Amino acid sequence: MHTDTERCVRAVQSKDARFDGWFFTAVLTTRIYCRPSCPVVPPKVRNMTFYPSAAACQQAGFRACKRCRPDTSPGSPEWNARADSVARAMRLIRDGVVDREGVPGLASRLGYSARQIERQLLAELGAGPLALARAQRAQTARLLIETTTLPLAEVAFAAGFSSVRTFNETVREVFALAPGELRTRAARGPLAPATPGVIALRLPYRAPLNPSNLFGHLAATAVPGIEEWRDGAYRRTLSLPYGHGIVALTPQPGHIACRLSLTDPRDLTQAISRCRWLLDLDADPVAVDDRLRTDPLLAPLVDAGPGRRVPRTVDGAEFAVRAVLGQQVSTAAARTHAARLVTAYGVPVEDPEGGLTHLFPAPQALAGLDPESLALPRTRRTTLTTLVAALADGTLRLGTDTDWGRARAELSALPGFGPWTVEVIAMRALGDPDAFLPTDLGIRRAAERLGLPATPAALTTRAADWRPWRAYAVQYLWTVDDHPINHLPA
């Protein structure tokens, strides 16, 4: 979008928050870059230039605006709607892969050479993987500076910097303030920490956001021990590269309140990335809803509760296991089966608030389970053990970098994996916005009530008009039934 100057100028002059994260405005006279909705008086058109990423702005010598804080804007929705190498690279960079494995590790995961990845990112985003990772490290550093009492030297390494000197130079260059000055400013503002050891922050999103189905679904399907709904917040445990964490996510007007407790602050970047992915916070709800409203039978559902997101997962392997446990059983039965696995094979954790007891077991831990101990039909046991074996040995990978088409083919080849299981994993674990569940009982009932074709084949043909947002259409169709997944818990 940043190449459409006229459209960008209109967005800046109208302070349209819908375009935050889509592009960034750099002001040639002040050498500052802003988000489109920056509250200051818009600069003259001749002084504006536009970039596709904060990293590109920083690489061109611009520093972040202190008013609108463009480094904290929602991520571009483009990376969620695409499955090409650039989109997959962006999701991995956002997940901290470059900090942990370097550019060679990023390229290896994508199946390209480091030079190819560098060239593709530069062509589309104006910055290479190292610059993009550096911009993310700067944002993580700012969060740790402003929301924790960690010594600044520890902040440097927790944010992924190789030295304190590089940390100091980057923070000064990006924010035009020294790390100590950032902490002093934050101490006078609303972001000062309330609880030692807890990182409190706001997760931005593009309005509108309807929390009913998003948090209702997560709460209704919560597995005891790893998830719970408490005091208006969804809480769960997180298994992270350097340790584990506990997160509490609370819907608030204009943002999601996030409280993170981590055993190692180096996991902050990935923890935030997983929470944003879980809640689908980088979506563009206006574009989605406008498309779905073109169908006169869907339009009333969209108008009744616009801004529905797709509830995802923090771990693709975990969700695949839970999807198999949920085949042809009630939500309550699926939770019970999953809770038994958690108790038997999950890693115990301590929760200061009580309620959460374990991490969901990794595929390697489940690889040794005794099929006879599972209270499941024999064919379902075979499905589960085959899935776990494929996940444990790396034959099957279900992550943000996974190619959607390839994953569908690999899942379909496993015994017991029908279209419903494959598509629900594609929708919630892989994040494919066009995943569709025409065989789902709730979808078929909704179709019958609304006058849509009731057979899976006919409904799939009709749903072609909803592409590429059929996963969001599923969320609206599910609202036709009065099910707990559609309502925030009391």
C-alpha positions in Angstrom: 0.0 0.0 0.0 2.9 2.4 0.7 3.4 2.9 -3.0 -0.1 4.4 -3.4 0.8 7.9 -2.4 -2.6 9.5 -2.9 -4.3 6.9 -0.7 -1.6 7.1 2.0 -2.0 10.9 2.1 -5.8 10.7 2.5 -5.3 8.2 5.4 -2.8 10.5 7.1 -4.9 13.6 6.7 -8.0 11.9 8.1 -6.0 10.2 10.9 -7.5 6.8 9.9 -6.5 4.2 12.5 -7.5 1.4 10.2 -4.3 1.8 8.3 -2.0 1.7 11.4 0.6 -1.0 10.6 -0.2 -1.1 6.9 2.3 1.7 6.2 4.4 4.3 8.1 4.7 8.0 7.3 8.2 9.5 7.5 8.5 13.3 7.7 11.5 14.6 5.7 11.9 17.8 7.7 11.8 16.4 11.2 13.3 13.0 10.4 10.5 11.4 12.4 8.2 8.5 11.4 4.6 8.1 12.5 1.6 5.8 12.2 -1.2 7.2 10.0 -3.4 8.0 13.0 -0.8 10.2 14.7 -2.6 13.0 16.6 -0.2 15.8 15.6 -1.0 18.2 12.8 -0.3 16.3 9.5 2.8 17.5 7.7 2.7 19.0 4.2 2.3 16.5 1.5 5.7 17.4 -0.1 7.4 16.5 3.2 5.8 13.0 3.5 7.3 9.8 2.3 5.9 6.3 3.0 7.5 3.0 4.0 6.1 -0.5 4.4 7.7 -1.2 7.8 9.1 0.5 10.9 12.4 -1.2 10.1 12.6 0.4 6.7 12.0 3.8 8.4 14.7 3.2 10.9 17.1 2.0 8.2 16.5 5.2 6.3 17.5 7.3 9.3 14.1 8.2 10.8 13.3 7.9 14.5 10.0 6.9 16.1 7.4 9.6 17.0 7.1 10.1 20.8 3.4 10.9 20.5 1.9 8.1 18.4 4.6 5.4 19.2 4.5 3.8 15.7 6.6 0.9 16.9 3.6 -0.3 19.0 1.0 -0.2 16.2 -0.8 -3.4 15.2 1.1 -5.6 12.8 0.3 -5.6 9.1 -2.7 -7.9 8.3 -1.0 -8.8 5.1 1.2 -11.5 6.7 -1.8 -13.3 8.1 -3.7 -13.5 4.8 -0.7 -14.8 2.8 1.3 -18.1 2.8 4.2 -17.1 0.5 7.8 -17.0 1.6 7.8 -13.3 2.6 4.7 -13.7 4.8 6.1 -16.9 6.4 9.4 -15.1 7.0 7.6 -12.1 8.7 5.7 -14.5 11.0 9.0 -16.2 12.0 10.8 -12.9 12.5 7.9 -11.7 14.7 8.4 -15.0 16.6 12.0 -14.2 17.4 13.6 -16.8 15.1 16.3 -14.5 13.8 17.4 -13.6 17.3 17.7 -17.3 18.3 18.9 -18.9 15.1 20.1 -16.1 12.9 19.4 -15.5 9.2 20.7 -19.0 8.2 18.1 -20.5 10.7 15.3 -18.4 9.2 16.3 -19.4 5.6 16.6 -23.1 6.6 13.1 -23.1 8.0 11.7 -21.6 4.8 13.7 -23.8 2.4 15.5 -20.9 0.7 19.1 -19.6 0.8 19.8 -16.6 3.1 20.5 -14.5 0.0 17.1 -15.3 -1.5 15.3 -14.4 1.7 17.3 -11.1 2.0 16.4 -10.2 -1.6 12.7 -10.9 -1.2 12.3 -9.0 2.1 14.3 -6.0 0.7 12.1 -5.9 -2.4 8.8 -6.0 -0.5 9.6 -4.3 2.9 12.6 -2.1 2.2 14.5 -3.9 5.0 16.3 -7.3 5.3 15.8 -9.8 8.1 18.5 -8.4 10.3 16.9 -4.9 10.2 13.5 -6.2 10.8 14.7 -8.2 13.8 16.6 -5.2 15.1 13.3 -3.1 15.0 11.6 -5.8 16.9 14.4 -6.0 19.5 14.1 -2.2 20.0 10.3 -2.6 20.6 10.9 -5.5 23.1 13.6 -3.4 24.9 11.2 -0.5 25.2 8.5 -2.8 26.8 11.0 -4.2 29.3 12.4 -0.7 30.1 8.9 0.7 30.7 7.1 -2.2 32.4 9.7 -3.9 34.5 12.3 -3.1 37.1 15.0 -5.2 35.5 18.5 -3.6 35.5 19.1 -2.1 32.0 22.0 -4.4 31.4 19.7 -7.4 31.8 17.1 -5.7 29.6 19.7 -5.5 26.8 20.3 -9.3 26.7 16.7 -10.2 27.4 15.6 -8.2 24.4 18.1 -10.1 22.2 21.0 -7.6 21.9 24.5 -9.0 21.8 25.9 -6.2 24.0 24.9 -3.3 26.2 26.6 -0.9 23.9 24.6 -2.0 20.9 21.4 -1.8 23.1 22.2 1.7 24.1 23.0 2.9 20.6 19.9 1.3 19.1 17.5 2.7 21.7 19.0 6.2 21.3 18.8 5.9 17.5 15.2 4.6 17.3 13.6 6.6 20.1 15.8 9.6 20.4 16.1 8.9 24.2 18.6 6.9 26.3 17.2 3.8 28.0 17.4 5.5 31.4 15.3 8.5 30.0 12.7 6.1 28.7 12.4 4.5 32.1 12.1 7.9 33.8 9.4 9.0 31.5 7.4 5.7 31.9 7.6 6.0 35.7 5.4 9.1 35.5 2.9 7.5 33.1 0.3 4.7 33.3 2.7 1.9 32.4 4.6 1.6 35.7 4.4 -2.0 36.9 2.0 -2.8 39.6 3.3 -6.3 40.5 6.9 -7.3 40.8 7.8 -10.0 38.2 4.8 -9.2 36.0 5.0 -7.5 32.7 1.9 -5.5 32.0 1.2 -4.2 28.5 -1.5 -3.3 26.0 -1.9 -5.3 22.8 -3.3 -3.0 20.2 -5.8 -4.1 17.4 -7.8 -2.6 14.6 -11.3 -1.8 15.5 -13.9 -3.2 15.7 -13.2 -6.3 17.8 -16.0 -8.5 19.1 -14.7 -10.3 22.2 -17.8 -12.5 22.6 -16.8 -15.3 20.2 -13.1 -14.8 20.7 -12.9 -15.2 24.4 -16.1 -17.2 24.6 -14.6 -19.9 22.5 -11.3 -20.0 24.4 -13.1 -20.1 27.8 -15.7 -22.7 26.7 -13.0 -25.1 25.4 -10.4 -24.4 28.1 -8.5 -27.5 29.3 -8.3 -27.6 33.1 -4.7 -27.2 34.3 -3.5 -25.2 31.3 -6.3 -22.7 30.8 -9.0 -21.0 32.8 -11.4 -18.0 32.8 -11.0 -15.9 35.9 -12.1 -12.4 36.9 -12.9 -11.4 33.3 -9.5 -12.7 31.9 -8.5 -15.7 29.9 -5.4 -17.2 31.6 -3.1 -20.0 30.3 0.4 -21.4 30.5 2.9 -21.0 27.7 5.8 -23.3 26.8 8.6 -21.0 25.5 12.1 -21.4 24.1 13.9 -20.4 27.3 11.4 -21.4 29.9 7.7 -21.1 30.5 5.2 -18.3 31.3 1.6 -17.6 32.4 -0.4 -15.0 30.6 -3.7 -13.3 31.5 -5.6 -11.6 28.6 -8.5 -9.2 29.3 -10.6 -7.5 26.6 -10.7 -3.7 27.1 -12.0 -0.9 25.0 -9.4 -0.2 22.3 -6.9 -2.8 23.5 -6.3 -6.2 25.1 -4.8 -5.9 28.6 -1.9 -8.5 28.8 -0.2 -9.6 32.0 2.8 -11.8 31.5 4.8 -13.7 34.1 7.9 -15.3 32.5 10.7 -17.5 34.0 13.1 -15.9 31.5 12.5 -12.4 30.1 14.2 -13.4 26.8 10.9 -15.1 26.0 9.0 -11.8 25.9 9.1 -11.3 22.1 7.7 -14.8 21.4 5.2 -14.6 24.2 3.7 -11.4 22.8 3.8 -12.8 19.3 1.9 -15.9 20.4 -0.7 -13.9 22.3 -1.4 -11.7 19.3 -1.6 -14.8 17.1 -4.0 -16.5 19.5 -6.4 -13.6 19.4 -5.9 -12.8 15.7 -5.1 -9.2 16.7 -3.4 -8.2 13.4 -6.6 -8.9 11.3 -8.3 -6.2 9.2 -11.9 -6.6 10.3 -13.2 -3.8 8.1 -11.9 -5.6 4.9 -13.2 -9.0 6.2 -16.7 -7.7 7.1 -17.1 -5.6 4.0 -16.5 -8.7 1.9 -18.9 -10.9 3.9 -21.6 -8.3 3.8 -21.9 -8.7 0.0 -23.8 -11.9 0.7 -27.4 -10.8 1.7 -27.8 -13.9 3.9 -24.6 -13.2 5.9 -25.0 -9.4 6.1 -27.4 -9.5 9.1 -25.0 -11.7 11.1 -22.1 -9.3 10.4 -24.1 -6.2 11.2 -25.3 -7.8 14.5 -21.7 -8.3 15.8 -19.0 -6.9 13.5 -15.3 -7.5 14.2 -15.3 -11.2 14.9 -11.9 -12.8 15.0 -10.8 -16.4 14.5 -9.7 -17.9 17.9 -6.3 -19.5 17.2 -3.8 -21.3 19.4 -0.4 -20.7 21.0 1.0 -24.0 19.8 0.1 -25.8 16.6 1.0 -29.3 17.8 -1.1 -28.8 21.0 -4.1 -27.8 18.9 -3.7 -30.8 16.5 -3.7 -33.2 19.5 -6.8 -31.5 20.9 -8.5 -31.6 17.6 -8.2 -35.3 17.4 -9.4 -35.7 21.0 -12.5 -33.6 20.0 -13.5 -35.7 17.0 -17.2 -36.7 17.2 -17.5 -35.9 20.9 -18.9 -33.0 22.9 -16.8 -30.0 24.0 -16.9 -31.3 27.6 -15.7 -34.7 26.7 -12.8 -33.2 24.6 -11.8 -31.1 27.6 -11.8 -34.2 29.8 -9.7 -36.3 27.5 -7.2 -33.4 27.1 -7.0 -32.8 30.9 -6.1 -36.4 31.5 -3.1 -36.1 29.1 -2.1 -32.9 30.8 -2.1 -34.4 34.2 -0.3 -37.6 33.1 2.3 -36.1 30.7 2.4 -32.3 31.2 5.2 -30.5 33.0 4.1 -29.1 36.3 4.3 -25.3 36.9 3.7 -23.0 39.8 0.9 -20.4 39.5 0.9 -17.8 42.2 -2.8 -17.2 41.6 -3.6 -20.9 41.6 -5.7 -22.7 39.0 -3.0 -23.4 36.4 -0.9 -26.5 37.1 0.9 -27.7 34.0 2.2 -27.0 30.5 0.5 -29.0 27.7 2.7 -32.0 27.0 5.1 -31.8 24.1 4.8 -34.4 21.3 8.0 -36.0 22.5 6.5 -36.5 25.9 3.3 -38.0 24.4 5.3 -40.3 22.1 5.7 -42.7 24.9 2.0 -42.9 26.0 0.3 -46.3 26.2 -2.6 -46.4 23.7 -4.5 -48.8 26.0 -4.6 -46.1 28.7 -6.7 -43.8 26.5 -10.5 -43.9 27.0 -11.0 -43.6 23.2 -12.2 -45.9 20.5 -9.4 -48.0 19.0 -9.4 -46.1 15.7 -9.1 -42.8 17.5 -6.1 -44.1 19.5 -4.4 -45.0 16.2 -5.1 -41.5 14.9 -3.7 -39.9 18.0 -0.6 -42.0 18.3 0.2 -41.7 14.5 -0.2 -37.9 14.8 2.0 -37.7 17.9 4.7 -39.8 16.3 4.8 -37.5 13.2 5.0 -34.4 15.3 7.7 -35.8 17.6 10.1 -36.9 14.8 9.6 -33.7 12.8 7.9 -35.4 9.9 4.9 -33.1 10.4 5.4 -29.4 11.4 2.5 -27.2 12.3 3.8 -23.7 13.0 3.5 -20.1 11.8 6.0 -20.9 9.0 4.2 -23.9 7.7 3.0 -24.0 4.1 -0.8 -24.4 4.3 -1.2 -26.6 1.2 1.6 -28.9 2.2 0.3 -29.3 5.8 -3.2 -30.1 4.5 -1.7 -32.9 2.3 0.4 -34.3 5.1 -2.5 -34.3 7.6 -4.9 -35.9 5.1 -2.4 -38.7 4.6 -2.7 -39.7 8.3 -5.2 -42.3 9.3 -8.4 -40.8 10.8 -8.0 -37.3 9.4 -11.1 -36.3 7.5 -11.9 -32.9 6.0 -13.2 -31.4 9.3 -10.1 -32.2 11.3 -7.8 -31.0 8.5 -9.7 -27.7 8.0 -10.1 -26.9 11.7 -6.3 -27.3 12.2 -5.7 -25.1 9.1 -8.0 -22.5 10.5 -6.9 -22.3 14.2 -3.3 -23.8 14.2 -2.0 -22.6 10.8 -4.0 -19.3 10.6 -5.4 -19.8 7.1 -8.1 -17.2 6.8 -9.8 -19.1 4.0 -10.2 -22.5 5.9 -13.8 -23.7 5.7 -15.8 -26.4 7.6 -18.8 -27.3 5.4 -19.2 -30.7 7.2 -19.4 -29.1 10.7 -22.7 -29.8 12.4 -23.1 -26.2 13.6 -22.3 -24.8 10.1 -24.9 -27.1 8.5 -27.6 -26.1 11.0 -26.8 -22.5 10.5 -27.0 -22.9 6.7 -30.4 -24.6 7.0 -31.8 -21.8 9.1 -30.4 -19.0 6.9 -31.5 -20.6 3.7 -28.0 -21.4 2.5 -27.3 -24.8 0.7 -27.3 -27.5 3.4 -25.0 -30.1 1.7 -21.3 -29.7 2.1 -20.6 -29.6 -1.7 -23.3 -27.0 -2.4 -22.3 -24.9 0.6 -18.7 -24.9 -0.5 -19.7 -23.7 -4.0 -21.8 -20.9 -2.5 -19.0 -20.0 -0.1 -16.6 -19.3 -3.0 -18.0 -15.7 -2.9 -16.7 -15.3 0.7 -13.1 -16.0 -0.2 -10.5 -15.3 1.0 -12.3 -14.9 4.4 -14.2 -18.1 4.8 -12.7 -18.8 8.2 -14.3 -15.6 9.4 -17.6 -16.6 7.8 -17.4 -19.7 10.0 -17.3 -17.5 13.1 -20.4 -15.7 12.0 -22.3 -18.8 11.0 -21.6 -20.4 14.4 -23.4 -17.5 16.1 -26.7 -18.8 14.7 -26.6 -21.5 17.5 -26.9 -20.5 21.1 -23.7 -22.1 22.2 -21.3 -21.1 25.0 -18.5 -20.4 22.5 -20.5 -17.3 21.4 -20.7 -15.6 24.8 -18.3 -14.2 27.3 -18.5 -16.2 30.5 -20.4 -14.5 33.4 
